[in-house]
Amino acid sequence: MAQQSTETDWVSRFADEVIAEAERRAPGKPIVCASGLSPSGPIHLGNLREVMTPHLVADEIRRRGHEVRHLISWDDYDRYRKVPEVPGVDQSWAEHIGKPLTSVPAPAGSSYPNWAEHFKAAMSEALAEMGVEYDGISQTEQYTSGVYRDQVLHAMKHRGEIDAILGQYRTKKAPAKKSQKPVDEAELEAAEGSGAAAEDDGSGGSAGYFPYKPYCGQCEKDLTTVTSYDDETTELAYTCTECGFGETVRLSEFNRGKLVWKVDWPMRWAYEGVVFEPSGVDHSSPGSSFVVGGQIVRQIFDGAQPIGPMYAFVGISGMAKMSSSRGGVPTPGDALKIMEAPLLRWLYARRKPNQSFKIAFDQEIQRLYDEWDKLESKVADGSALPADAAAYSRAARIAAGELPRTPRPLPYRTLASVADITAGHDEQTLRILSELDPDNPVTSLDETRPRLDKAEYWINTQVPAEQRTIVRDQPDEELLGTLDEQSRGSLRLLLEGLDEHWSLDGLTTLVYGVPKIQAGLEPDAKPTPELKVAQRAFFALLYQLLVGRDTGPRLPTLLLAVGADRVRKLLGG
């Protein structure tokens, strides 16, 4: 009997279904969840959903004590399709179009042996930081070592039946050309996703249909046409339309080629016994590789189609100066430079796979962090809703244990402001952070890392220069000389209260309280519309005198950062 979950989040519901399905299909065996990634270029945050959906489900199954494998198939034996705009690559790479990704040179300056390994490495590093445990499978290794030989021969023997299945869809109006693999590219379409996009189904050629494509023995490209095949001897003849080379080989001994994608994917489902694998939204269309694969896996390979949701798009807000990814489309590694792994995991865990969401590289990241910190405190005091608590748990830890965390997680917006004002000066930063809460001071920057480092990187790469904070060196004597009595009085009240209120909470009370006192109210009075106007005018005056602009970082943080003596000097005290 499958163990049912009492939780209500989407991950638990899928885990219930997967466990039940696995017990029906192969009782007692490890439960297999799968993802597929093509290292055809930078693997972006849309592709990460292809990994995070099965990872979260596999991790829940593991938490319940079941043996589970999360396979990531690296589709590194796919053909190289086009030259992406990435550092270290120019149009000379076009000569490699048609070769397997593992036969294409890595970008200039890379330490990796080929194109596929170069782009695989960045994703592997990000997955390790995010606590994603998986078994990686190189499709180059699988095909070139003959692991799939029996499956290839079986598909060739049943090519007529495969052709008939595909033929049911060829007569229909072809859907708009999208990726034929489980990737998510609509809002992130500037990056090439899984390399199977636009792969044909093996039809064509005067000799009939063949679901297998050899890579040429001379130029290494897949621009080949199979001209004949003998089921008895497994002799296969092909010619290359690129270089004119042709040869006859025995498929029972030949390892330099692969099944076409619409046959390859269902073959792997059967071979690996995959129970759960999600796919991109484009797979709901008739004739898509997921729909066709369901028929092929049953009728040709005597297997079963995985269960799994269609997942929706992942968008991006912001991205000022990211250039590491093609066309500025960010990768998981880019996101992890500005946010801690649990926060990035949470963005994927809290939304059902069919819900699209955005990952923030702009000011919105501060609000996201506030939301995360609020959730953390609700989980700690037991007031979080069950689904929210479950999403938090999946973000902060995996079955094997807690993910690394910042020992003292100060608000991200505060750390970003401090990093902005100090320009990364460690002694200055520590002085300010130690004064935020004098009763419980920060004694070492290590307490605030890695969050401090992420906030600092965000300020340095995502906030435009004109929005950076530069504190005045000298008082603005001209502005100070034109102030009316009301404005001078507000500055006097602020300066008189500095020593008594020198902490983040104290200064917050002080800066909001000055206009209230001037209006004859108590410092804790509720603000009226008139009072809010007065507060805004007071804040704008302080910003002008301190940083020469009408806005800036939160005033209490700014005052702490500037320091009491310099505040007095700049405010004419």
N, C-alpha and C positions, 0 to 999 in steps of 0.2 A: 504494500500500500504506500503510495507516494506521500511524503510528509507535506502537509498543507501549511501554508504560512498564515499567520494571523495578521500580518501587515497588509496595508492597503496600497502600497506603491506599485508602479508598473513593473519594477524589477522582480518583486516577489511573485506577481501574477505570472510572468513569463517563466520564472523558475519552477513554479508549480506545474505548468504545462510541459516544460522540457523534461522534468524528472518523470512525469507520468508517461510521456511519449518514449523516453529512453528505456523505461522498464518494459514498455510494450514491445519495442523493437529489439532490444538487446539487453535483457536483464543481466545484472551482475557485471556489465562491462563499464569502463570509464565513459562518462557522458561527454560527447564531442560538440563543442561550439566552434564556429569558424569565422574568420575574416579574410578578405583578400585585398592586398595593396600592391599597386604597381609603382616601382621606383623609376618612373619615366621622367621625373622632374621633382621639384620640392613637393613633399607630401603635406597637403595643407589641412587647415582646421575642419574643413568639410569632410575630408577623408577620415579624420579622427573619429567621427561618429560611427564609421564602419567598424572601428576597433572597440570603442567605448561601450556600444550597445551589448555585444556579446561578452565583453569583459565584465561588465556589471552583473549580468545574468550568471556567468560562470562563477564569479566570486560569491554570489549569494548561494549557489548550489554547493560550493566548497564550504561555506560557513555552516551549511546543514550537514556536513560530514560525508558528502558523496565525493567520489573520485571524479574529477572533471579535467578535460584538456581543452585549452583555448588555442586553436591552431591559427597562425597567421601565415597564409600563403603569400610569399613574395613573388609576384608575377614578373620575375626578372628574365623569363624566357620569352616575354612578349616582344614584338618588333618595336624598334625605335621609329617613331612616327614623324616627329617634327623637331625642329631646333627651338627649344624654349629660350626666353630671355632670362638667362641666369648668369651670375658673375663667372668669368673664366671660360665663356663659350661664345664662339662667333659662327658665322655662316659656313665655315669650313667643316663643321660637324654634319652638314647636310649630306656629305658623301657617305655617312654611315646609316642613313635612313633605310630601313628594311632589315637591318641586322638585329640579332637578339640584344637586349639591353646590357647583358653581361659581356658582349663583344664590342661595345662602344667605349672609346676612351673616356675617362673621367674628365670633368672640367679642368682647365689649366690650373696648376698649383695644388691640386688635390693630392692627398696621400693615399687615396684608395685605388685599387687596381683597375676598376672600370666604372662606367656610368651608374650601373645599378647599385653597386656597393657604396658609392659616394652618397647617393640620396637615401639609401636604406639606413646608413649610419646615423644621420641626423634624427630620423624617426625613432630608431632603436634607443638612442640616448634619451629622447623625450619620454618614451614609454617607460623606460627604467625609472626616471624621475617621478613619473605619475603612479608607480607601483603596479603597472600592468604586467602580469605574469603570463607568458605565452610560449608555445612551441613554434619556432619559426621554421618554415619549409621553403627552401629555394626550388622554384619550379625548373630552373636550369639544371640543378643537381638531379632532380627527379627524372627529367626526360633524358639527360645525357648519360645517366648511369643505367638506363634501361628499367627503372623501377616500374614504369607504366607500360612496359612492352606488351604484356598480355591484354591490357585494356585497349591499346592502340590497334593490335591485330583484331581484337573483337569488334571494335568500331568499324574497321575496314571491311570485315566480313559482313557486317550488318549495314553497310553504307546505303543500300537500297531502302531499308526501313527508315533510316535516319533521314534520307532525302525525302521520303514520303511525309514524314512528320513536319519537316521544314516547309515542304510544299504546301501544306495546309495554310501557311501564313504568307507565303510569297505572293499569292494571288490577291491578297488583301492590300488595301492602300497602305503603303509603308508609313509608319509613324515618323514624326519629325526626327531627324537623325540625332540621337543622343548617345551617351555612353551605353554600351551593352553590358556593363559590369556594375557591381554594387558600389558605385561612388555617388557622390553628392556634389554636383558642380554648378547648379544654376546660379546661385548668388556668388559663387566663387569661381566663375567660369574662366577667369583669366589664367588659372593654372590648369595644366593638363592633369587629369586624374588618372584612374587606372588605365593602363595602356591598351586595353582591349577595345577601347572606343573605335567604332567604325570598322571593326574586323568583319570580313565577310564570313558567310556560313559554309564556305567550301564548295559552293555550287559553281558551275561554269566549267569550261574546258570541253573539248569535243569528245573526250573519252567518257564523259559522264561525271557523276558526283563522287568526290573523295573528301572525307572529313579530316584529312591529314595534310599538313603543309610542310614539305622539307625546306630546310635552309640550304642554300646553294653551296656545293662543295668547293666552288672557286671564289665567289665574291661574298659568301656568307649571308646573302640577303634572302628574304622569303618571297622574292618576286619570281616564284617558280610555278610551273603548271605540271601536275601529274598527268602523264599521257597514257599509262597503262598500269594495271595491277593484277597479279595472279594469286588467287586465294591459296592454292596448293603450295606453291613454292615461296610465296610472299615476295616475289620479285616486283619491284616498283620502279617504273621509269619516269623521269621528270626532265624538263628543260627549264632553263632560267631565261626569263625574258629580259633581264638586265644585261647579262654578259654573254649569253648564248651557250653557256656550258650545259651539258646534259650527261646523265649517267643512269645506269640501272643498278639498283641495290637490293639486298634482301632485307625487308622490313623486320624480319626476325632477328637481325643482327645490327640494324642501322639505328643510331640514336640522335641524329642531327635534324630534328623536326618536332612538330607538336600537333596535337589535335586542334582543330579550329575552335574558337572560344565557346560557341553554343553547344559543342559536344564535350569540350574539355571540362567545363564547370560541372555538369551533371556527372561526368565520369569521376571527378574528385569526390563529389557527395557520396557516391557509392563506395569508392575505394577507402575513404577515411571514416565512413559511417557518421556523417555530420547530422546532428539532430537539430541544431539551431544556427541559423545564419541570416542576418538581416540583409536588406538590399535597398538601393536608392529608389526614390519615388517613380523614376522612369520605367521601373519594371512592371508597373500595373498595365502597361499597354500590351495589346495583342502582338505576338511575335517577338516580344522582348526575350532576352536570354533566360530570365527566371521562369517565365511562363512556358517557353519551349523546353527548357531544361527539365521541368517537372514531368513532361511526357517522355523525354529521352531517358531520364534516370530510371523510370518505371519500366518502359517497354524495351529498352536496349540493355541497360546495366543491372536490371533486377534489383534496383535500390529504391530508396524513398527520398522524396524532396524534403529538405529541412523545413521546420517551421521557423517563422521569424517575421518581424514587421518590416514594412516599407518605412524608411526613415526620411524625414523632411530636411529642408535646407538649413545650413548654418551660415548666417551672415556676419558681417563685420561692421562695427561702427568705429570711426576714427581711422587711424593708420597714417600718421603724419609723414614719417620719413622711413618707414620700413622698406628696405631694398633687397633683403636677402632672398626673398621669394619672387617668383616670376610676376611681373606686373604689380608688385607690391602686395601680392596675396600672402597673408601670413601663415606660418607653419606652427605646429605645437611648440617647437623650440622658441619661436618668436614670442608666443603667448607666455611661456614659462619664464621669460626674462623680466616680465612686468607683473606676473601674478604667481602666487604659490600654487603648488600642485593640487592641494585639496580644493582650492577655489575653482580651478579649471575643471577638475573632476565633477564638482558640484553643478556646474553649468550643464553638463551632459546628463547628470543623474536626476536632476529635479524636473526635467521636461520629458514627457513621453516621446518615444522616437518619432511619432507622426506630427509632433509640434515643432515648428521652426523656432529658432532663437538667434540672438546676436551675441557676439563676443566683443566686449568693449576695449578699444585701444585709446579712446578719447576720455574726456572728463567723467564719463559714465562709469568708469572703473572705480572711481571713488565711492559712488553710490552703491555699486555692487558689493564692495568691501564692507560698507556700513551694514548692508543687508545681511551679509555673511556673519559679521560680528554679532549682530542682533540675534540671528538664529542660534549662534553658538551659546549666547547667554540664556536663551529660552530653553535650549536642550539641557544646559547645566541646571536650570531651576525647575525643569519638568513641565514647562508650560507650552512647549512646541507641539504642534499638531502631529499626529502619528506619521503621515506621509512626509512632512517636512523633516521630522527627526530621522526617518529612514534615509532620506536623501543626504542629510548631514553625515550620518554614520557611513554611508557608502563613499562619501567624498573624503572623509577624514581618516578612514582606515580600510584595509583589505583583510581578507580572512587570516593572513599571516601576522597581522598586527597593525599598530598605528603608523601612519606616514609621518615623516619628520615635520616638525612644526616650529613656529617662532615661539620661544619661551615666553616672551612678553609682547603680545600682539597689540601694539599701539595703533590707533586709527590710521589707516592708509593715507587719508587726506592730510593728517597732521604730519606724518613722516614725509610726504611729498612736499608739503609747504616748507618744512625745515630743510630738506635737501635742496629745494629751490633757492632758499635765502642764503644758505651757507655754501652753496656750490660744491657740496660734498666734503667740506672741511671737517675732519673727524672730531677734533677738539671742540670746535664750535658746536657741532651737532650734539655731542655728549653733554655740553653745558646746557643747551636748550632742553634736551630730553630729560635731564636730571631735575630741571626746574618745573616740569609739567605738573608733577605731584610731589611737592617737597616732603610730605609725610612718608612716601614710599618711592624714593628717587631711583631712577635708572642709574646703575653704577658702571655698566659696560655696554658698549654698542652691540656686543654679541647677543645680549638678551633680546635685542630688537631685530635680529637677523634670522632668516633671510628676508623678512618683509621690508626692512629698511633698504636693502640692496635693490629689491624689485621696484620700490617707489622711486628710488634715486634714478634707476635706469629709465623708468617711465618719464620722469621729468626731463631727463637729458635727451630722449629720443622722440617723445610724442608731444611735447608742449612747444609750440612755435616760439622763436626767440622773442618776438614782440610781446608775448604773454609771460615771459620770465620776470622774476622780481629782482629789481636792483635798488637797494636801499640808498637813499641820498647820503652823500659825504658831508654836506654842509646844510644848515637850515635854509629854508626858502624865505629869506628876509623880506622879499617883496610881498609875498602872500601874507606873512605874519603881520606886516605893517598895515595891511588893508582890512584886518579882521574887525568886526563890530564887537561891542561889549558882550553880547550873547555868546559868540564864538570863543572869545578870550576866556569867558567864564567857564565854558565847557572844558577847555584845555586845562585850566587851573584845577578844576574838580578831578580830572583824570590824573594829573601829576601828583596831587595831594594823596590820592588813594593808591598809588603804585606800590609803595613798600608793604602796605597792609594786605594788598590783594595779589602779591607776586606768585601766582600759580595759574595753571590753565583755567581751572574753575573760577578762581578769584578774579582774574582779568575778564573772564566772560561776564561775570556779575557786574564788574565795574564799567565796562564799555557800554553795556546795555542799560546800566543804571544811571549814568550821568544825565542823559536827556530827561529821565523820569524825575530826578532830583531838581533839575532846572524848572520842570513843570510843576513843582510843588508836590510830587507824589512820592510814595515809598519806593525803595529800589526793587521790591518784588511785586510792584503793581502790574496788573495785566495791561498789555499795550493797547492803546486806542488807535484808530486810523491816523489821528493827528500826531500821536506820539511816534508812530512808525515813520512818518515823514521826517520828524525831527531826528530820529535815530539814523535814518539814511543820510541825512545832511551831515550829521556829526561824523559818521563813518567815512563819507567821501572826503571830508576835511582832513581826517587823520591819514587816509591813504595819500592824499596830495602832499601832505607835509612829510610823510615817511618815505614814499616810493614814487612820487610824482605822477600818480595816476588816480583815477576815480575808484578803482577796484584793486583787489589783490588777494593774497591768502587770508584765511580767517584772522581777524584782528588780534585775538588773544595769542595765537601762535606767532603772529608777526611781531607783536610787542616783546614776547619772550625772546624771540630770535634776535631782535635788534639790541636788546639789553637795556636795563633801566637807565644807565647814565646817558647812552646815546639817544634814547627816547626823550629824555629831558632836554638834551641839546637841540634836537630836531624840532621839538614842539615849543621851543622858545622859552623853556623853563630855566 
